[in-house]
Amino acid sequence: MKLPKKLTIKLQHREETNSLRSLKTPTNLVDFSSNDYLGFAKSEIIFTETHQYLINNNSKQNGATGSRLLSGNHNLYPIVESFLSNFYKTETATIFNSGYDANIGFFSSVPQRGDVILYDELIHASIRDGIQLSNAKAFKFNHNNLADLEEKINRQNTSNNQAEVYVVTESVFSMDGDSPDLLKMAEICTKHNVFFIVDEAHAIGVFNKGLVEQLNLQHKVFARIVTFGKGLGCHGAAILGCTELQNYLINFARSFIYTTGLSPHALATIKIAYQTLLNQPEYPEKLQDNIHHFKKEIKRFSLNFIPSNSAIHCCVISGNKKVKNISLKLQENGFDVKAILSPTVTKGKERLRFCLHSYNSVKEISKVLELLSIFA
Ligand SMILES: Cc1ncc(COP(=O)(O)O)c(C=O)c1O
C-alpha cells in the first residue's frame, strides 16, 4: 500500500532541505559520535560480570513478563533501585524503561492543570513531549538565562499564587554540551519556592554522580532524571526524589504503568555498570583528561566551538549541506563525527557534534581537529 500523499510531501520536503534522516549501522571508524562516554557499552568485563551476577542470583528469566504493577516487578528491581538511592543519596530511585519514558512520565503526570512549567528553550525533545501531554501551562526561558527565568517566575507568582511552578533544565545540554549555573538556579528556585527538576542524562559518568551531587544540590532539587544509556553504556533511566514522588509516579505516570518492565538482564547490567563506575575512577579520569586535551587543542584553530566543559563539543557550521559534507569528509578520513542538522537544531546553528570518550587517544583528538580546520 502507498503512503498517504501528505506524508510523501513531508518526506520530499526533508529531502529538498537536506534534512532527510536514515538509519545507518555503526562503523569501525574512530568514535567521536556515540554517547558511550566511558566505553561501558563495549566492555567485555561488564558483559561477563553481568552474566555471572545473574547466574549467582539464580535469575534465569529472559523477560519481565508484564508491567511492573502486574507481574513484571522481578526481584532485581528493588535491589537496583535501593542501590541507586544509596548511590545518589536520595530517598527513592524509580526506574523507567528509558530516559524518554521517564521524562514523558514525569511531565505528563506531575504538573497539574493550572500549574506552570518553565523550561529552557533548548530542552530535550523528551521533556517537550512530556510537557505537550501535560495539562499545565508551559513557557520557555532563554537558554541558560537566569534573569529571564527569574522574571518569568515573578510573572507567574504575581498572576496566580495558587499555581505550582516547575522549572526544568539539563545539567549538560545534549546538543550544545554547555551547562547552566545550577547553583544560582537552585538558589532562585528556593527563593521563589518553586520546584526544580534537572535532567542529568549527559552528566552521569562524565562528572561521576552528576553535577547536582558535585555541587551538593540534592536537597534543593525536587527531581533528577538520570539515564543509563549514555555514560553507563546500558539502557533505562531513573527519577530520583522523595518517597511521595515515587508513590505518585507509580500511580499516575502512564509511561511507567502501561509498559512491560525491563528484563532482569537489563537491570543486572545497570548494577554492574554502576559498580564499575564506583570502583574504577580511572574511566571518568581518562575522559576528563581527553576533554582537557580537546579544549587545549581547539585553541590552535579559529573554529566556532560552543564553550563546554562536558564530553560534548560542538562546532557551529551553518547550513545542512555544508555541515553534512564536512562530516562526510571526516568519515572518509576514518573519524565518525556526526552532523546535527536543522530542524533538530535552529536553522543557521547546524553543527558538528564531537562526543569525547575515555577510550579516544590524544593523537586521534589532535588529528580530527587538524582535519576539521582544513575542511571547515
Ligand atoms: C537530555 C536527555 N534527556 C533524556 C534523553 C532520553 O534518554 P534515553 O536515551 O534513555 O531515552 C536524552 C537522550 O537522547 C537526553 O539527551
The ligand as an SDF file (V2000), in Angstrom:
LIG
                    3D

 16 16  0  0  0  0  0  0  0  0999 V2000
   18.8360   15.3120   27.9620 C   0  0  0  0  0  0  0  0  0  0  0  0
   18.2540   13.9860   27.5980 C   0  0  0  0  0  0  0  0  0  0  0  0
   17.2490   13.5020   28.3290 N   0  0  0  0  0  0  0  0  0  0  0  0
   16.6810   12.3140   28.0400 C   0  0  0  0  0  0  0  0  0  0  0  0
   17.1260   11.5520   26.9860 C   0  0  0  0  0  0  0  0  0  0  0  0
   16.4700   10.2680   26.6750 C   0  0  0  0  0  0  0  0  0  0  0  0
   17.1540    9.2110   27.2510 O   0  0  0  0  0  0  0  0  0  0  0  0
   17.0550    7.7440   26.6610 P   0  0  0  0  0  0  0  0  0  0  0  0
   18.0120    7.6830   25.5130 O   0  0  0  0  0  0  0  0  0  0  0  0
   17.4060    6.8570   27.8030 O   0  0  0  0  0  0  0  0  0  0  0  0
   15.6410    7.5500   26.2100 O   0  0  0  0  0  0  0  0  0  0  0  0
   18.2010   12.0050   26.2120 C   0  0  0  0  0  0  0  0  0  0  0  0
   18.7290   11.1700   25.1110 C   0  0  0  0  0  0  0  0  0  0  0  0
   18.7530   11.4820   23.9870 O   0  0  0  0  0  0  0  0  0  0  0  0
   18.7740   13.2570   26.5130 C   0  0  0  0  0  0  0  0  0  0  0  0
   19.7690   13.7490   25.7770 O   0  0  0  0  0  0  0  0  0  0  0  0
  1  2  1  0
  2  3  1  0
  2 15  2  0
  3  4  2  0
  4  5  1  0
  5  6  1  0
  5 12  2  0
  6  7  1  0
  7  8  1  0
  8  9  2  0
  8 10  1  0
  8 11  1  0
 12 13  1  0
 12 15  1  0
 13 14  2  0
 15 16  1  0
M  END
$$$$
